[in-house]
Amino acid sequence: MKKKLSLLAFSMLPIFLLAGRANAQSASTDPVTVNINLSAEVISIVLGGSPDVTFNYPTAASYTVPQTVPKLGHFTVISNQNYDVTVSGTAPFSNANSATPIPLNVVTVAVDPATANGGAVAPVILSGTAQPVVSGATPTGGATYNVNYSIPDATPLLGRSPLIYSTTVVYTATQL
């Protein structure tokens, strides 16, 4: 009886193999819809790791030459649309121990053209009014800008008390 069952099982093997092969050759498809939802305009500007800028005037000679403080990787913009970046100062440079502030226009801000991200760059004399420092930059997942701060003429600094004078500079990225 065992011999008959083994023979029967062995004779049925080709049928199972053919049936398995027939199933492997058939196919079925079912389409899936994949959506990409761009429901919002996205823009952000983030300052680099050490954003503070300091000009030093320790000697008489330092007042006679222009000074520039380069800030590599000063800020990064992420935008899914073209954009502009403006810069402004919030108030004149001041110190609580001095009644005489230093005007904002002593400092010039310029984005390094090599980091323009497809936009036009122009140096800006700092003021309380937002002015474009980058215009028409292209959409980006992260454009990093190098910025040079300069004081081309130290004359407005003469006659001031030897203190640290400060202001806040604001960068604003706006989509076009």
Kinemage of the C-alpha trace (Angstrom):
@kinemage 1
@onewidth
@group {chain A} dominant
@subgroup {mainchain}
@vectorlist {calphas} color= white
{ca met a 1} P 0.000 0.000 0.000
{ca lys a 2} L 2.900 2.337 0.829
{ca lys a 3} L 4.382 1.574 -2.536
{ca lys a 4} L 1.133 2.573 -4.296
{ca leu a 5} L 0.926 5.862 -2.366
{ca ser a 6} L 4.545 6.786 -3.206
{ca leu a 7} L 3.970 5.952 -6.848
{ca leu a 8} L 0.803 8.028 -6.867
{ca ala a 9} L 2.560 10.963 -5.185
{ca phe a 10} L 5.488 10.695 -7.601
{ca ser a 11} L 3.158 10.592 -10.613
{ca met a 12} L 1.268 13.694 -9.373
{ca leu a 13} L 4.485 15.734 -8.950
{ca pro a 14} L 4.627 16.946 -12.601
{ca ile a 15} L 1.019 18.165 -12.350
{ca phe a 16} L 1.840 20.276 -9.258
{ca leu a 17} L 4.989 21.658 -10.891
{ca leu a 18} L 3.098 22.651 -14.043
{ca ala a 19} L 0.321 24.223 -11.988
{ca gly a 20} L 2.897 26.231 -9.993
{ca arg a 21} L 4.611 27.334 -13.196
{ca ala a 22} L 1.300 28.455 -14.703
{ca asn a 23} L 0.526 30.607 -11.647
{ca ala a 24} L 3.983 32.198 -11.682
{ca gln a 25} L 3.488 33.397 -15.258
{ca ser a 26} L 0.243 35.273 -14.598
{ca ala a 27} L 0.256 38.873 -13.315
{ca ser a 28} L -2.096 41.323 -11.750
{ca thr a 29} L -1.744 45.101 -11.430
{ca asp a 30} L -3.501 47.688 -9.372
{ca pro a 31} L -2.526 51.371 -9.830
{ca val a 32} L -1.758 53.573 -6.840
{ca thr a 33} L -2.106 57.367 -6.823
{ca val a 34} L 0.882 59.198 -5.346
{ca asn a 35} L 0.345 62.852 -4.436
{ca ile a 36} L 2.853 65.616 -3.731
{ca asn a 37} L 1.077 68.339 -1.780
{ca leu a 38} L 2.823 71.702 -2.208
{ca ser a 39} L 0.160 73.543 -0.295
{ca ala a 40} L 2.308 76.290 1.184
{ca glu a 41} L 5.061 78.676 0.199
{ca val a 42} L 7.972 77.869 2.471
{ca ile a 43} L 10.775 80.234 3.413
{ca ser a 44} L 13.162 80.473 6.330
{ca ile a 45} L 16.358 82.310 7.181
{ca val a 46} L 18.712 81.035 9.869
{ca leu a 47} L 21.865 82.701 11.144
{ca gly a 48} L 25.120 80.748 11.253
{ca gly a 49} L 26.823 79.500 14.394
{ca ser a 50} L 28.572 82.743 15.401
{ca pro a 51} L 26.568 85.640 13.976
{ca asp a 52} L 27.995 88.493 16.087
{ca val a 53} L 30.207 91.022 14.308
{ca thr a 54} L 32.862 93.027 16.179
{ca phe a 55} L 35.019 95.859 14.849
{ca asn a 56} L 38.074 96.614 16.979
{ca tyr a 57} L 39.842 99.993 17.207
{ca pro a 58} L 42.687 99.417 19.687
{ca thr a 59} L 45.247 101.864 18.236
{ca ala a 60} L 45.407 105.222 16.474
{ca ala a 61} L 46.434 103.449 13.272
{ca ser a 62} L 43.249 101.357 13.262
{ca tyr a 63} L 41.216 104.557 12.742
{ca thr a 64} L 43.148 105.395 9.550
{ca val a 65} L 42.294 102.358 7.420
{ca pro a 66} L 39.032 100.747 6.321
{ca gln a 67} L 38.041 97.675 8.337
{ca thr a 68} L 36.190 94.604 7.073
{ca val a 69} L 34.840 91.714 9.108
{ca pro a 70} L 34.044 88.705 6.893
{ca lys a 71} L 31.359 86.308 8.121
{ca leu a 72} L 31.550 82.979 6.279
{ca gly a 73} L 28.278 81.049 6.312
{ca his a 74} L 26.604 84.027 7.982
{ca phe a 75} L 23.053 82.937 7.174
{ca thr a 76} L 21.197 80.239 5.237
{ca val a 77} L 17.944 80.608 3.313
{ca ile a 78} L 15.536 77.810 2.425
{ca ser a 79} L 12.797 78.782 -0.036
{ca asn a 80} L 10.589 76.923 -2.504
{ca gln a 81} L 10.118 80.138 -4.546
{ca asn a 82} L 12.367 82.963 -5.791
{ca tyr a 83} L 13.173 85.414 -3.001
{ca asp a 84} L 14.889 88.623 -1.898
{ca val a 85} L 16.895 89.246 1.282
{ca thr a 86} L 16.854 92.661 2.931
{ca val a 87} L 18.919 94.061 5.776
{ca ser a 88} L 18.253 96.859 8.259
{ca gly a 89} L 19.412 98.132 11.639
{ca thr a 90} L 16.962 98.588 14.492
{ca ala a 91} L 18.559 101.722 16.006
{ca pro a 92} L 21.855 103.659 15.993
{ca phe a 93} L 24.857 102.003 17.668
{ca ser a 94} L 24.591 102.853 21.333
{ca asn a 95} L 25.925 102.187 24.801
{ca ala a 96} L 24.010 102.862 28.038
{ca asn a 97} L 27.002 104.862 29.347
{ca ser a 98} L 27.157 107.231 26.384
{ca ala a 99} L 24.659 109.896 25.387
{ca thr a 100} L 26.043 110.071 21.847
{ca pro a 101} L 25.103 107.136 19.582
{ca ile a 102} L 26.966 106.199 16.403
{ca pro a 103} L 24.838 106.350 13.237
{ca leu a 104} L 23.977 103.112 11.436
{ca asn a 105} L 25.383 104.398 8.153
{ca val a 106} L 28.957 103.946 9.388
{ca val a 107} L 28.653 100.223 8.434
{ca thr a 108} L 28.280 98.746 4.953
{ca val a 109} L 26.892 95.226 4.500
{ca ala a 110} L 27.746 93.230 1.353
{ca val a 111} L 26.957 89.651 0.367
{ca asp a 112} L 29.820 87.849 -1.344
{ca pro a 113} L 28.779 87.519 -5.040
{ca ala a 114} L 30.079 83.934 -5.060
{ca thr a 115} L 27.214 83.042 -2.696
{ca ala a 116} L 24.424 84.944 -4.510
{ca asn a 117} L 22.395 81.779 -5.347
{ca gly a 118} L 21.391 83.122 -8.749
{ca gly a 119} L 20.396 86.520 -7.373
{ca ala a 120} L 21.872 89.979 -7.761
{ca val a 121} L 23.816 91.368 -4.822
{ca ala a 122} L 24.540 94.971 -3.925
{ca pro a 123} L 26.371 96.508 -0.965
{ca val a 124} L 24.039 98.271 1.443
{ca ile a 125} L 24.846 101.194 3.711
{ca leu a 126} L 23.127 100.175 6.914
{ca ser a 127} L 20.019 102.156 7.844
{ca gly a 128} L 16.760 101.750 9.707
{ca thr a 129} L 14.983 101.030 6.417
{ca ala a 130} L 15.123 97.496 5.008
{ca gln a 131} L 17.208 97.469 1.814
{ca pro a 132} L 17.823 94.580 -0.592
{ca val a 133} L 21.192 92.928 -0.174
{ca val a 134} L 20.173 89.960 -2.420
{ca ser a 135} L 17.528 90.310 -5.153
{ca gly a 136} L 15.866 87.579 -7.203
{ca ala a 137} L 17.603 84.526 -5.742
{ca thr a 138} L 16.425 81.138 -6.991
{ca pro a 139} L 14.508 78.517 -4.994
{ca thr a 140} L 16.813 76.485 -2.779
{ca gly a 141} L 16.944 73.720 -0.219
{ca gly a 142} L 19.638 75.662 1.597
{ca ala a 143} L 21.712 78.530 0.165
{ca thr a 144} L 24.418 79.720 2.543
{ca tyr a 145} L 25.602 83.319 2.265
{ca asn a 146} L 28.956 84.855 3.132
{ca val a 147} L 28.670 88.480 4.250
{ca asn a 148} L 31.279 91.215 4.616
{ca tyr a 149} L 30.683 93.992 7.127
{ca ser a 150} L 32.862 97.029 6.623
{ca ile a 151} L 33.551 100.476 8.041
{ca pro a 152} L 35.246 102.279 5.150
{ca asp a 153} L 35.719 105.543 7.085
{ca ala a 154} L 36.189 105.735 10.864
{ca thr a 155} L 35.611 109.507 11.049
{ca pro a 156} L 32.134 109.090 12.694
{ca leu a 157} L 33.836 107.107 15.477
{ca leu a 158} L 36.156 109.936 16.500
{ca gly a 159} L 35.406 111.771 19.732
{ca arg a 160} L 33.380 108.883 21.185
{ca ser a 161} L 33.888 107.395 24.630
{ca pro a 162} L 35.961 104.195 24.621
{ca leu a 163} L 33.003 101.803 25.033
{ca ile a 164} L 31.378 99.021 23.053
{ca tyr a 165} L 28.540 100.415 20.943
{ca ser a 166} L 25.935 97.940 19.676
{ca thr a 167} L 22.886 97.649 17.469
{ca thr a 168} L 20.776 94.810 16.114
{ca val a 169} L 20.854 94.016 12.410
{ca val a 170} L 17.840 92.226 10.938
{ca tyr a 171} L 17.876 90.087 7.793
{ca thr a 172} L 14.516 89.308 6.187
{ca ala a 173} L 13.941 86.779 3.398
{ca thr a 174} L 10.782 87.416 1.362
{ca gln a 175} L 9.381 85.330 -1.478
{ca leu a 176} L 8.630 87.040 -4.768
